[in-house]
Amino acid sequence: MKIEELRIIFEEIGGKKRFDEPMRNYTSFRIGGTADLLIFPENAEDLKKILYLCRRGGIPVFILGFGTNLLVRDGGIRGVVINLNKGFRDMRLDEKIHQTPNSKRRTVIAGGGAGLQKLVGFALKNKLSGMEFAAGIPGSVGGALIMNAGTKDGEIKDVVQGVKIITADGETKTIQKKDIGFSYRHSEFPANSIILETSILLKNGKGKDIKKKMELLVKNRKLKQPLSSYSAGSVFKNPSGDFAARLIESAGLKGFGVGDAIVSHKHANFIVNRDMATAGDVLKLIEIVKEKVFVRTGVLLEEEIRIVGED
Ligand SMILES: Cc1cc2nc3c(=O)[nH]c(=O)nc-3n(C[C@H](O)[C@H](O)[C@H](O)COP(=O)(O)OP(=O)(O)OC[C@H]3O[C@@H](n4cnc5c(N)ncnc54)[C@H](O)[C@@H]3O)c2cc1C
């Protein structure tokens, strides 16, 4: 569909709209071709209208979080990219206190478009324990749920109770944790659904202990990860019982590159964009890494990052 046609179809929708917008400006890799239309709904009504117009016009939809786990191909994304704006970033504490014999628990309601670090800070401010594992993980709450973001210290699935979504058909519903099919960096939400809000159950704790744990995790991250470079975090999932970074390093690939896409010297499971890397460079490098690691160890690495868009 031509950009001019999209302009007419979405004329009625208020708020921020960007046509032919470079996705590199919205990804932590700083890579990616243009999206036909990037749209920022501010509330559920806007979102429902957008989804309706997309359904009606057979226009493909992609949901963008903070773009920290994404590689957008150089040809960009056809159709509409939705980024949840203001109305989806609220955070509040539920009044109810869940008393168990050993602890008190509270529920935090967090918008799907809110930053995961905002949720981490909110938990700390309210002296609630359970979000410490996420200290330093970039991205949005919605992205964290889709990816079941986490570390060896915990995953978002450990604290989620329920998730409010809007399906591609425009239906709003709440799904309970047991029905989401969470596993390692994986979730099973209904296809193309959008995460609007989630409820997170946390335990009352000591502010001092929570802060200490969070600070330690952030400090370790700074030591181990190339945080000042453009990247999308770990490129590959850890194979069962091993670490992708160890396998890549043992294949002698630290510092190896294609164009400006380089296997990080600091953390071998990170590919960094030194300056002008294209998605094509990153994809070539991914294939080389997979081949070399497989030939050397028999392990076929699987991508953790989401690769979207056209070549
Ligand atoms: C330096 C660095 C360190 C990282 N460390 C970690 C780590 O320790 N652990 C870890 O798990 N990850 C890590 N990551 C990866 C990334 O931060 C997480 O996967 C994060 O949860 C992605 O969130 P996002 O909002 O950026 O999602 P995006 O990258 O924007 O999108 C990821 C996927 O989620 C979907 N999505 C996003 N929002 C919504 C929504 N509201 N509704 C429906 N679908 C949605 C997108 O369509 C896409 O499929 C790291 C990344 C970087 C750059």
The ligand as a Gaussian input file, in Angstrom:
#p B3LYP/6-31G(d) Opt

LIG

0 1
 C       22.025000      -3.689000      26.623000
 C       20.889000      -4.649000      26.630000
 C       20.773000      -5.587000      27.662000
 C       19.720000      -6.500000      27.687000
 N       19.644000      -7.404000      28.727000
 C       18.615000      -8.274000      28.768000
 C       18.500000      -9.212000      29.852000
 O       19.292000      -9.244000      30.773000
 N       17.451000     -10.084000      29.833000
 C       16.531000     -10.078000      28.836000
 O       15.580000     -10.878000      28.875000
 N       16.608000      -9.207000      27.796000
 C       17.620000      -8.318000      27.742000
 N       17.716000      -7.440000      26.690000
 C       16.727000      -7.507000      25.596000
 C       15.510000      -6.575000      25.779000
 O       15.818000      -5.532000      26.659000
 C       14.285000      -7.323000      26.303000
 O       13.943000      -8.393000      25.452000
 C       13.081000      -6.384000      26.450000
 O       12.110000      -7.032000      27.239000
 C       12.461000      -5.967000      25.122000
 O       11.486000      -4.966000      25.389000
 P       11.160000      -3.840000      24.289000
 O       10.065000      -2.996000      24.802000
 O       12.392000      -3.141000      23.879000
 O       10.609000      -4.758000      23.103000
 P       10.859000      -4.574000      21.539000
 O       12.276000      -4.872000      21.234000
 O       10.314000      -3.290000      21.065000
 O        9.954000      -5.758000      20.982000
 C       10.201000      -7.116000      21.308000
 C        8.980000      -7.941000      20.937000
 O        7.901000      -7.592000      21.808000
 C        6.769000      -7.159000      21.047000
 N        6.102000      -6.116000      21.847000
 C        6.666000      -5.042000      22.475000
 N        5.736000      -4.356000      23.165000
 C        4.562000      -4.990000      22.975000
 C        3.218000      -4.787000      23.424000
 N        2.866000      -3.755000      24.229000
 N        2.255000      -5.651000      23.006000
 C        2.566000      -6.690000      22.204000
 N        3.800000      -6.942000      21.735000
 C        4.789000      -6.109000      22.122000
 C        7.333000      -6.674000      19.722000
 O        6.362000      -6.769000      18.703000
 C        8.479000      -7.663000      19.521000
 O        8.000000      -8.866000      18.989000
 C       18.766000      -6.497000      26.646000
 C       18.865000      -5.556000      25.613000
 C       19.902000      -4.640000      25.604000
 C       19.989000      -3.628000      24.505000

